[in-house]
Amino acid sequence: MSENKINGIVCNVENCKYHAKDDTCFAGTIKVSCYDNNNCKCDDVHYCRTYTEKD
C-alpha cells in the first residue's frame, strides 16, 4: 500500500480506510470540495470527498 502514499498530505481521520497510523493518506489521489459545490468560496468549509469509512 505504500505505493499509494500521498507525500505532503496529513490525515488524522482514523476511521477512513486510507488512513495510516503515521497520519498519512494512502488513497493515491484525493478530491477536496466544499459542502456547497455550486457556490464554493475559499472561506467555506471544505472536506475530503475521497473519504471512505473502514469496513
Backbone as CSV, one residue per row, in Angstrom:
resi,resn,N_x,N_y,N_z,CA_x,CA_y,CA_z,C_x,C_y,C_z
1,MET,0.814,-1.197,0.000,0.000,0.000,0.000,0.853,1.255,0.000
2,SER,2.120,1.166,0.351,2.972,2.347,0.422,3.128,3.042,-0.928
3,GLU,2.885,2.330,-2.035,2.994,2.971,-3.342,1.890,3.991,-3.574
4,ASN,0.822,3.964,-2.772,-0.275,4.925,-2.903,-0.190,6.070,-1.906
5,LYS,0.880,6.124,-1.106,1.041,7.191,-0.115,1.148,8.537,-0.815
6,ILE,0.418,9.519,-0.298,0.459,10.876,-0.855,1.382,11.712,0.023
7,ASN,2.552,12.044,-0.487,3.501,12.869,0.259,2.926,14.260,0.477
8,GLY,3.094,14.775,1.683,2.648,16.124,1.996,1.222,16.212,2.497
9,ILE,0.465,15.126,2.451,-0.905,15.123,2.960,-0.910,14.539,4.369
10,VAL,-1.475,15.279,5.304,-1.623,14.813,6.681,-3.104,14.537,6.900
11,CYS,-3.408,13.327,7.369,-4.797,12.934,7.620,-4.902,12.313,9.002
12,ASN,-5.765,12.871,9.832,-5.965,12.301,11.163,-7.351,11.679,11.316
13,VAL,-7.988,11.350,10.210,-9.308,10.719,10.215,-9.115,9.210,10.326
14,GLU,-9.070,8.727,11.555,-8.691,7.348,11.816,-9.699,6.319,11.309
15,ASN,-10.940,6.717,11.049,-11.911,5.748,10.555,-12.013,5.729,9.027
16,CYS,-11.087,6.398,8.342,-11.024,6.343,6.876,-10.158,5.152,6.474
17,LYS,-10.588,4.422,5.455,-9.837,3.231,5.042,-8.478,3.574,4.450
18,TYR,-8.240,4.826,4.074,-6.962,5.243,3.502,-5.997,5.815,4.538
19,HIS,-6.414,5.897,5.800,-5.603,6.472,6.874,-4.556,5.469,7.352
20,ALA,-3.336,5.951,7.594,-2.273,5.124,8.173,-1.942,5.656,9.564
21,LYS,-1.334,4.818,10.380,-1.050,5.179,11.776,-0.177,6.411,11.923
22,ASP,0.648,6.699,10.913,1.508,7.889,10.987,0.818,9.134,10.419
23,ASP,-0.525,9.099,10.354,-1.357,10.206,9.847,-1.044,10.570,8.403
24,THR,-0.739,9.568,7.600,-0.585,9.776,6.162,-1.779,9.177,5.439
25,CYS,-1.899,9.492,4.165,-3.014,9.045,3.336,-2.492,8.114,2.250
26,PHE,-3.182,6.999,2.062,-2.791,6.019,1.058,-3.812,5.884,-0.060
27,ALA,-4.552,6.935,-0.341,-5.568,6.881,-1.389,-4.965,7.002,-2.793
28,GLY,-3.738,7.441,-2.902,-3.137,7.669,-4.221,-3.388,9.094,-4.693
29,THR,-4.660,9.486,-4.719,-5.074,10.861,-5.017,-6.271,11.180,-4.126
30,ILE,-6.520,12.452,-3.915,-7.695,12.863,-3.148,-8.436,13.962,-3.894
31,LYS,-9.707,14.113,-3.553,-10.514,15.211,-4.078,-11.069,15.983,-2.889
32,VAL,-10.828,17.278,-2.865,-11.307,18.149,-1.795,-12.340,19.089,-2.390
33,SER,-13.486,19.237,-1.720,-14.533,20.120,-2.196,-15.191,20.860,-1.059
34,CYS,-16.074,21.756,-1.443,-16.896,22.489,-0.481,-18.145,21.679,-0.185
35,TYR,-18.791,22.013,0.909,-20.096,21.413,1.177,-21.105,21.883,0.148
36,ASP,-20.970,23.131,-0.294,-21.867,23.689,-1.308,-21.084,23.770,-2.608
37,ASN,-21.138,22.730,-3.427,-20.354,22.663,-4.661,-20.732,23.738,-5.674
38,ASN,-21.930,24.304,-5.572,-22.372,25.302,-6.546,-21.876,26.702,-6.243
39,ASN,-21.437,26.942,-5.007,-21.050,28.293,-4.617,-19.812,28.231,-3.727
40,CYS,-18.770,27.568,-4.188,-17.578,27.355,-3.377,-16.736,28.623,-3.294
41,LYS,-16.415,29.012,-2.075,-15.545,30.159,-1.828,-14.412,29.699,-0.924
42,CYS,-13.301,30.391,-0.954,-12.130,29.983,-0.172,-12.393,29.914,1.324
43,ASP,-13.317,30.711,1.845,-13.555,30.713,3.282,-14.633,29.710,3.704
44,ASP,-15.193,28.955,2.750,-16.186,27.936,3.083,-15.519,26.718,3.707
45,VAL,-16.299,25.857,4.329,-15.797,24.617,4.913,-15.546,23.621,3.790
46,HIS,-14.385,22.999,3.816,-14.019,22.020,2.796,-13.908,20.641,3.425
47,TYR,-14.046,19.608,2.612,-13.904,18.256,3.116,-13.325,17.351,2.045
48,CYS,-12.825,16.205,2.471,-12.202,15.254,1.565,-13.273,14.325,1.001
49,ARG,-13.548,14.444,-0.274,-14.551,13.597,-0.920,-14.032,12.174,-1.130
50,THR,-12.745,11.957,-0.956,-12.150,10.625,-1.114,-12.429,9.751,0.107
51,TYR,-12.794,10.371,1.212,-13.047,9.632,2.458,-13.969,8.443,2.212
52,THR,-13.539,7.289,2.698,-14.348,6.073,2.669,-14.187,5.400,4.026
53,GLU,-15.304,5.137,4.696,-15.245,4.540,6.032,-14.658,3.135,5.973
54,LYS,-13.824,2.836,6.974,-13.239,1.494,7.073,-14.331,0.465,7.271
55,ASP,-14.081,-0.723,6.757,-15.031,-1.834,6.945,-15.053,-2.306,8.370
